[in-house]
Amino acid sequence: MADDAHDPGRALVALVTGATGGIGTALCAELAAHGYTVVAADLDGGRPPGARHAVTLDLRSGESCRAAVEETTERCGRLDLLVNNAGINARGRTEHMPEDVWGGVVDVNLNGTFRMSQAAYPAMAQRGGSIVNLASTGGLVAIGGSAVYGVTKAAIVHLTKVLAVEWAAVDIRVNAVAPTIVPSPMTADVLDDAEYMAAKMATIPLGRVVAPHEVAAAVRWLASTDAAMVTGHTIAVDGGVSVL
Ligand SMILES: NC(=O)c1ccc[n+]([C@@H]2O[C@H](COP(=O)([O-])OP(=O)(O)OC[C@H]3O[C@@H](n4cnc5c(N)ncnc54)[C@H](O)[C@@H]3O)[C@@H](O)[C@H]2O)c1
């Protein structure tokens, strides 16, 4: 049974976006293993292991975000944790970046995080809750060829702080995790690029990639009552990259 300071004895309900991706799949398993009733939300409506329910979600639509929250509360009666995990990347130097590609990444990563958080607010404000956003090392340090991705993740770090301040009054904590490279469909292309990976590893003091379950564990801790006084914070899960 998940630990519920607000309503002891009831399993907490977590809604995970990008649930069928690499980190999303690990999040569903981790949260389910710690007693959450997990609702998986993704474009394909897939239900990874651990998830009790699946909803189809397109973050580019506010209506779709509100429907995902509605379906969650209809099926599970409540919403305690929102993990804004879904995201996309577009690599390329800024002088060659097409404006529509830039806008597309902003729309999913930043605007999608805004839309889902806003959609979740009414359900969460009833008894308090927790939001954990997926930022990235790319939002903490400048990585060439990663402008739009990094800008959206830096904005998510700031949005995390502002929402923490705005929503503290209704006992909603808002935090983020910022991993360095994690093996997943998003990174499959660069993981096969030996030259890229050698250069990348040289920037990571602990000298390895992050396992998806290590990201999920940080999210789970931030959502837990052990972190009851932690809000507005971004935890770097990056082997030391961002302290260099
Ligand atoms: N993999 C990494 O190295 C890494 C590092 C730091 C941060 N992150 C962040 O972690 C999160 C998860 O990344 P991942 O590596 O699991 O990527 P992934 O590509 O495996 O999964 C992302 C998921 O988001 C979903 N998605 C994309 N657009 C969507 C939309 N419009 N509406 C709903 N869902 C949508 C995709 O269908 C996919 O299942 C992302 O926010 C990413 O930026 C990843």
The ligand as an ORCA input file, in Angstrom:
! r2SCAN-3c Opt
* xyz 0 1
  N      16.493      9.113    -22.341
  C      17.250     10.075    -21.874
  O      18.488     10.067    -22.037
  C      16.658     11.215    -21.093
  C      17.518     12.042    -20.364
  C      16.969     13.119    -19.649
  C      15.606     13.335    -19.668
  N      14.801     12.515    -20.401
  C      13.380     12.818    -20.401
  O      12.672     11.713    -19.880
  C      11.368     11.650    -20.453
  C      11.118     10.246    -21.003
  O      12.087     10.007    -22.004
  P      12.394      8.566    -22.604
  O      13.863      8.474    -22.721
  O      11.626      7.523    -21.887
  O      11.815      8.772    -24.077
  P      10.916      7.806    -24.966
  O      10.996      8.367    -26.341
  O      11.295      6.391    -24.730
  O       9.468      8.028    -24.352
  C       8.763      9.228    -24.496
  C       7.280      8.901    -24.545
  O       6.564     10.127    -24.668
  C       5.462      9.879    -25.546
  N       5.000     11.125    -26.187
  C       5.638     11.849    -27.127
  N       4.857     12.852    -27.551
  C       3.689     12.758    -26.849
  C       2.485     13.504    -26.861
  N       2.288     14.536    -27.705
  N       1.500     13.136    -26.008
  C       1.668     12.078    -25.171
  N       2.785     11.322    -25.135
  C       3.784     11.664    -25.979
  C       6.012      8.915    -26.578
  O       4.963      8.214    -27.258
  C       6.914      8.026    -25.739
  O       6.258      6.831    -25.300
  C      11.331     12.758    -21.517
  O      10.733     13.914    -20.983
  C      12.790     13.014    -21.784
  O      13.033     14.301    -22.276
  C      15.281     11.458    -21.107
*
